[in-house]
Structure formats: structure tokens, C-alpha cells
């Protein structure tokens, strides 16, 4: 019985690790960090609004938004011909907590 519980815990930890890695990878590009900052200052906005604030092509911004959505850091809602994007503040808070926990676990023995 303890073995199966341990394995489940290991799987849960591995899943958490994969999610942390995916979210950190999504933020590993400077443009995506700036897009998240831009979105965080607003309730929501469309891709065109983001494009107008950056020196990036619309297709590039769309690709960056797609990566942020796939990582769960940004949500989108279809709104007629445009999609509305917004920061998932809960996901960012979870990322912050996970990263802080990782740093604490690695550096607590110093």
C-alpha cells in the first residue's frame, strides 16, 4: 500500500515539475515577459492591442500569445472576430510559489 502511495506522490511531483518547466520555458523569451507585463496592466486586450505596443509582427505576437496560453499563464476568450487575452494571475502566483519552493529546497542547506 505504501508503495502505490509513494509512486502516486512521485508522479504528482513529476507532473508539478513538468508544469513548472513548461511555464518557465514560456517565460524564457524577453518578448513574452513583456507581453505578460503588458497584459497584467489591463483587464484584457486583443492581439492587435499588443502588436501596437511592441515592435513585433502580428504573427510573432500571435505565436508568443499561443505559447503563453499553452503554458496556462494567459487565457483567451473568443470575442466575435477577435480573441481577448488576459493574464491568469492565479497561474502566475502558483509559478511564483513553485519557484520559491524550488529555490528554498535547493538553498536551505547553505
C-alpha positions in Angstrom: 0.0 0.0 0.0 2.7 2.5 0.9 4.5 1.7 -2.4 1.5 2.8 -4.5 1.0 5.9 -2.4 4.7 6.7 -2.9 4.5 6.2 -6.6 1.5 8.4 -6.8 3.3 11.1 -4.9 6.3 10.8 -7.2 4.0 11.1 -10.2 2.4 14.2 -8.8 5.8 15.7 -8.1 6.9 14.9 -11.7 3.8 16.5 -13.0 4.4 19.6 -10.9 8.0 19.6 -12.2 6.8 19.4 -15.8 4.3 22.2 -15.3 7.0 24.4 -13.6 9.3 23.7 -16.5 6.7 24.4 -19.1 5.7 27.7 -17.5 9.3 28.8 -17.0 10.1 27.9 -20.7 7.1 30.1 -21.8 8.7 33.0 -19.9 12.2 32.3 -21.2 11.8 34.8 -24.1 12.1 38.5 -23.3 9.2 39.4 -25.6 6.9 37.0 -23.7 7.8 38.5 -20.4 7.0 42.0 -21.8 3.7 40.7 -23.2 2.8 39.3 -19.8 3.6 42.7 -18.2 1.6 44.5 -20.8 -1.4 42.2 -20.3 -1.1 42.5 -16.5 -1.7 46.2 -16.7 -5.1 45.6 -18.4 -8.2 43.6 -17.7 -7.9 42.1 -21.2 -6.9 43.0 -24.7 -6.8 41.6 -28.2 -3.7 40.7 -30.2 -3.8 43.9 -32.1 -3.6 45.9 -28.9 -0.4 44.0 -28.0 1.1 44.5 -31.5 0.6 48.2 -31.3 2.8 48.4 -28.2 5.7 46.3 -29.5 8.0 46.3 -32.5 6.9 42.8 -33.5 4.9 41.5 -36.4 1.3 40.4 -35.7 2.2 36.8 -36.5 5.1 36.9 -34.0 2.8 38.3 -31.2 0.2 35.7 -32.0 2.8 32.9 -31.7 4.1 34.3 -28.4 0.5 34.5 -27.1 -0.1 30.9 -28.2 2.8 29.8 -26.2 1.7 31.7 -23.1 -1.8 30.3 -23.4 -0.5 26.7 -23.9 1.6 27.1 -20.7 -1.5 28.3 -18.8 -0.2 31.7 -18.0 -2.6 33.6 -20.3 -6.2 32.8 -21.0 -8.2 33.8 -24.1 -11.8 34.3 -24.8 -13.2 34.4 -28.3 -14.9 37.8 -28.8 -16.5 38.0 -32.2 -13.7 38.4 -34.7 -11.0 38.9 -32.0 -9.9 36.9 -29.1 -9.4 38.7 -25.8 -6.3 37.7 -23.8 -5.7 38.2 -20.1 -3.1 37.1 -17.6 -4.0 34.2 -15.4 -3.0 35.7 -12.1 -3.6 32.5 -10.2 -1.2 30.6 -12.5 1.4 33.3 -12.1 1.1 33.1 -8.3 1.4 29.3 -8.5 4.5 29.7 -10.6 6.0 32.1 -8.1 5.2 29.8 -5.2 6.7 26.8 -7.1 9.8 28.6 -8.0 10.2 29.9 -4.4 9.8 26.4 -3.1 12.4 25.1 -5.5 14.9 27.7 -4.5 14.2 27.1 -0.8 14.7 23.4 -1.2 18.0 23.8 -3.1 19.4 26.6 -0.9 18.2 25.7 2.6 21.4 23.8 3.4 23.8 26.7 2.9 
